[in-house]
Amino acid sequence: MNRFQVRKVAVLGAGVMGAQIAAHLVNVRVPVMLFDLPAKDNDGAGALSSKSSKNGIVTKAIANLAKLKPAPLGVTEDAALIEPANYEEHLARLGECDLVIEAIAERMDWKLDLYTKIAPHLAPHAIVASNTSGLSITKLSEALPASIKPRFCGIHFFNPPRYMALVELIDTPTTEGEVLDKLESFVTTFLGKSVVRAKDTPNFIANRVGIAGMLATMKEAETFGLTYDVVDDLTGKKLGRASSGTFRTADVVGLDTMAHVIRTLQDNLKDDPFFPSYATPPVLDGLIKAGALGQKAGAGFYKKVGKDILRLDPAKQDSEQSDGAGTYVPAGGKADEIVARMLKKPPADRLKLLRESSNPQAQFLWAILRDSFHYAAVHLEDIAETARDIDFAMRWGFGTSQGPFELWQEAGWQQVAEWIKADVEAGKALSKAPLPAWVFDGRTGVHTPEGSWSPSRQAYVPRRDLPVYERQHFPENVSGSGTTPPLKAGTEVFKNEEVRIWTLDGEVLIASITAKLHLISPTVTEGLLKAVELAEARYKGLVIWSPDDVFSAGANLEALMPVFMKMGAKGIAPEEKKLQDAMLRIRYAQVPVVSAIRGIALGGGCELAVHSARRVAAMESYMGLVEVGVGLIPGGGGLAYIARRAAEMAAAGNAGADIFAFLKDGFTNAAMAKVGTSALESRKLGYLLESDVIVPNKDELLFVATQQARAMFESGYRPPVRRLFPVAGRSAIATIKGQLANMRDGGFISAHDFHISALIAEVVCGGDVDAGSMVNEEYLMALERERFCGLLEHPKSQERIMGMLQTGKPVRN
């Protein structure tokens, strides 16, 4: 693969977006310089640590990253990895950068002026990209010298860039094709993003279709007299969209930001047949004029007062809660139950029921779905190469489970097309524009195994076959593409009710947990043990991987409930020992066992991961021992792991190192149920090691994990040697209990919290033994098992367990 080597990136513009792009670059360990204007005396430079007093604007922006939610940095201290710079002193250093991303304010004149300044300093091979949400990339390129134009393109990150998958790449007539290929490969593998190439049209693809859809939703909500909270309930998860729905999403994005994107439509699309629908809704205009810009301003379509969520009622203007655009009243309106039931039906039945219902909520939903189908079909040829690009852009940029073409195709292409045509002719649609002729050419949809429909090419076009995509065994795809689901792919070797064991290459075995939330039950334990046995017999390694955002949410307490009800804790003890023995079997397997972690690995899932020979984790992986939340302690070897790691770290320091110094953090993490909110933080907590691999792109996880297992085997892998190790002993237990007593007496923790934490301390310190006593993992697991089963009999723990099983929320008692 001809890799685009990116040794350093320059980000121009330290605003919220530029700073967050820089933050994500350091998350994935790409060196970055963040530029902005030189600071003046009142820019706060003197109060900030910087090599240059003129870096104040940038250093202030970097410091602000720690305050943003959701957190743009995997660990906050990595902010120090962003190198501050300014245009006055450091332009020459642009020559060190292989990629330059311009992310200043959305002003064409400012951008063009900046390009003139940076052009003489760019490396002759550097790619230059503008992060703009809607300005013409071609017009921006006109300010660049002829030598740079072939290396210039648009790159549109979605906010927040750490979490949003979508990146749109936009070329110009003078952009070399190889430049976009190189950039797409870099953005995919090294930044972990999902790329859509967009045509150079206003707002590109996702914002063009997404904002038009939000405007249509606002208009139809008014037409059918629905309140904002009801609309958000209807257009959230029930519709397969982001849980924030429509109006809450607008608040999160920022109403001024939304208005800016709307203005781009208004200023540049006067000939668009949907142009009247781009009018700024009066309520949005009123909120902006009142300074109610959404979540960042504390008020928008919603306002939080204390613990109460209020919604705007634009019809009322006579309350203390009024903001000038209307009055805030209690929120909480929900979809009618009959409509909610309609949305659970298969696509064809769903759309038919919505269209034919007399319920205003159902009529509203049909209207916005019809509007989205109509808009996407009319504009497909102008804004995108294929229908797949629109569907992916909506999935990755707006959090929908399906794009408009996918749903339309699943519901019955020709029938839905006739319904849309009828509504257009009856004047019910937002535009009188007819559907394109290709819609009615006898097709059954736009996505096929051959590819997705491209009106400009009049053909079904497959996905790009860049070498980078060879690293994705099961890339995300659109429905109708005919791809084989992961859990039906490969060669199946063994299967029980909750584990599938299979292989893609005949060399590395894969174990996929198929239970709900991949909870670890006795059946899962049996399946994993069978996988180890098979791997040792015929394969080079075993990878534990599942194709969704849950590695494992922990042990399946509900599965053990019948045993507990019949025999009490004594019936659970043997099952607990089987789980612990399985963890040790995995740890000491004769072939490398690699846990490929994507999403959550909590409780037993975290224990499974830490007992593997290696972990390969997607960047957005959340790991932790969280059992105290259900009134228990880790029971699958997690505490034994903490004790062993403390001894190993102490030994690596020096012979006289105090084990307790290395144990404190591990104890605290378990006692407080700390969860790493990124793979980087999970490494900081000790659940991932420096030798483990963090993969930015979740779709490359299985490829990297199997490569790791194979490489470890070929390097002569041998399991760890079973050995004794020292523990901190009773003196450390006394120290911890003293600190816990102070917290209990000060009202920071409950008496039961104290009890659970004291039991954790007893296990990780090795029980009632002298400091430095030598123990093994089995000894610690026996302590762990005894105390775990004891807690099962405790009434307070039983309250916590039942509360979690019934409500999904922790009980504090």
Secondary structure, 3 states (H helix, E strand, C coil): CCCCCCCCEEEECCCHHHHHHHHHHHHCCCCEEEEECCCCHHHCHHHCCCCCHHHHHHHHHHHHHHHCCCCCCCCHHHHHHEEEEECCCCHHHHHHCCEEEECCCCCHHHHHHHHHHHHHHCCCCCEEEECCCCCCHHHHHCCCCCCCHHHEEEEEECCCCCCCCEEEEECCCCCCHHHHHHHHHHHHHCCCCEEEEECCCCCCCHHHHHHHHHHHHHHHHHHCCCCHHHHHHHCCHHHCCCCCCCHHHHHHHCHHHHHHHHHHHHHHCCCCCCHHHHCCCHHHHHHHHCCCCEHHHCECCEEEECCEEEEEECCCCCCCCCCCCCEEEECCCCCCHHHHHHCCCCHHHHHHHHHHCCCHHHHHHHHHHHHHHHHHHHHHHHHECCHHHHHHHHHHHHCCCCCHHHHHHHHHHHHHHHHHHHHHHCCCCCCCCCCCHHHHCCCCCCEECCEEEECCCCEEECCCCCHHHHHCCCCCCCCCCCCCCHHHCCEEEEECCCEEEEECCCCEEEEEECCHHHCECHHHHHHHHHHHHHHHHHCCEEEECCCCCEEECCECHHHHHHHHHHHCHHHHHHHHHHHHHHHHHHHCCCCCEEEEEEEEEECHHHHHHHCCCEEEEEEEEEEECCHHHHCCCCCCCHHHHHHHHHHHHHHHHCCCCCHHHHHHHHHHHHHCCCCCCCHHHHHHHCCCCCCCEEECCHHHHHHHHHHHHHHHHHCCCCCCCCCCEECCHHHHHHHHHHHHHHHHHCCCCCHHHHHHHHHHHHHHCCCCCCCCCEECHHHHHHHHHHHHHHHHCCHHHHHHHHHHHHHCCCCCC
